Amino acid sequence: MKIYNKKGFFTGLFWLVLGASSLCALVSREMNILDIVFCAAEFGLAIYYIGRSFSRNMSDADQDERTQLIVQKTRATAYSWAKGICIALGILYIAVFSYTKNTLHLGMSACFGMIVIGMVIVEGIIEIYYDHKL
C-alpha cells in the first residue's frame, strides 16, 4: 500500500497514539461515559485520517488549490480570533483586578499579554521570512 498523503497519515498516527493512551488511562481507573466517547472519537479520527492518506482520490482532493486556500483562510481567521480573544481576556482580567485587588487576576492578565506579544513576534518573524523568500 502506498501512502499518498503523508501529513494526513501522521495526523492519523497522532490520533491513534492519543486514543491508545486514553484507552490505557481508562483501563487503569474508573470508566466514565464521557471518557469512553472521547476515546472512541480519537480512534474514529485515526481511522478517518489514515484511510484518507491511503486513497489517491481523497489525497488529490486534499491537495487541490481550493482546499489549500480554504485551509489557509481558516487558519488565518482562527489566528485573528485567538489574538482578539487573548486581548479581550487580558483586558477583562485587568478590570477584575482593579475591582478585587487579587494578584491572581493581574498574573492572568500578564499571561494573556505575553501570549499576544509572542503571537505578534512570531507573526513578524514569519512575515520577514516569507518576504525574503519570495
N, C-alpha and C positions, 0 to 999 in steps of 0.2 A: 504494500500500500504506500502511496506517495502522499506526503503532506504538502498541500497546495498553499496553505495559509499558516506560516509558522507562528505568527503573532497570535492568531486565534488558537493554535494548538497549545502554546504555552499559557495562554489565558485559561484554557480548559484544564491544563495540568495544575495551575494555581488553585482553581476551584475544587479540583479533585483532592489535592492535599488538604485544603481547608475543610472539605467535607469529611475526610478521613480523620483529621484531628478533632473535629466536632463529634464524630461518632465515638472516638476513644474517650472524649470527655463525658459523653452521655453514658457510656458503659460504666465509667468509674464513679459516677454519682447518680443521684436520683433523676429519673427521666421526667421531663416536663414536656407538655404537648407543644409548646412554642419552640423549644429546642429541637424537637423531632421535625417540626415543619421547616425550620431553618436548615437543618441537616439535609433534608430531602431536597430543598431548594438549591443548596450548594451542589449536590450530586446531579441534579437536573441541569444546572448551568454548565457543569463539567461535561456532561454528555452532549449538550447542545453545541458548545464551542468546539469540542474535539470532533464531533460529527461534521460540523461545517468546515473544519480545516481539511478533512479528507475528501470533500466534494469539490470537483473542479468548477462546476456551475456556481455553487454558492460562494466559493472563493473569488471567482471572477466578479460576482455581484458585489462583494465586499471591497474590491479594488477599483471599481469604476469611479469616474470623476465626480459624478453627482453624489455618490455615497461619501467620498472623501470630503467634498465641500460641506455636506451636512454635518459630518463629524467635526470638521474644523469650526464651523459656526456654533455648534453645540458646545464645544469646549470653550470657545471664546466667551460665549454667553454665560456659561457656568462660572468661569473665572471672574467675570464682571460682577455677577451676583454674589459670589463668595467674598469679593473685596468689599462690596457695598454692605453686606451683612456684617462683616467684621468691623467696619467703620461704625455702623449703627449700634452694634453691641458695645463697642468701646465708649461711645458717647452715652449710651444707656447706663453703663457701669460708672461713668464719671458722675452722672446725675444721681444715681443711687448712693454713691459715696458721699456726695455733698449733703444728702439727706440723712444718711445713717452714721457717717463717720467711721464705718467699719473698713479697716485696711484691706480686707479680703477683696472688696469691690475695687479698690484702687489697683490692686495687683492684677485682677482680671482685666481691667481697662488697659493696663500696661501690656499684658499678654496680647490682647487683640491689637494694640498699637504696634507691637513688634511683628505680629503676623502681617499686618498691612505693609509695614516698612519692608519686610522681607519679600513680599509679593512684588512691590514696586521695584526693588533692586533686581530681582530675578527677571522681571519684565524688561528692565533696561538692559541687562546683560544679554538677554536673548535678542532684543532689537538690534543691539550693536553687532552681535554675531551674524545675524542674517543680513544686516546692512553691508557688512564686509564680504560676506559670502556671495551675495548677488551683485 
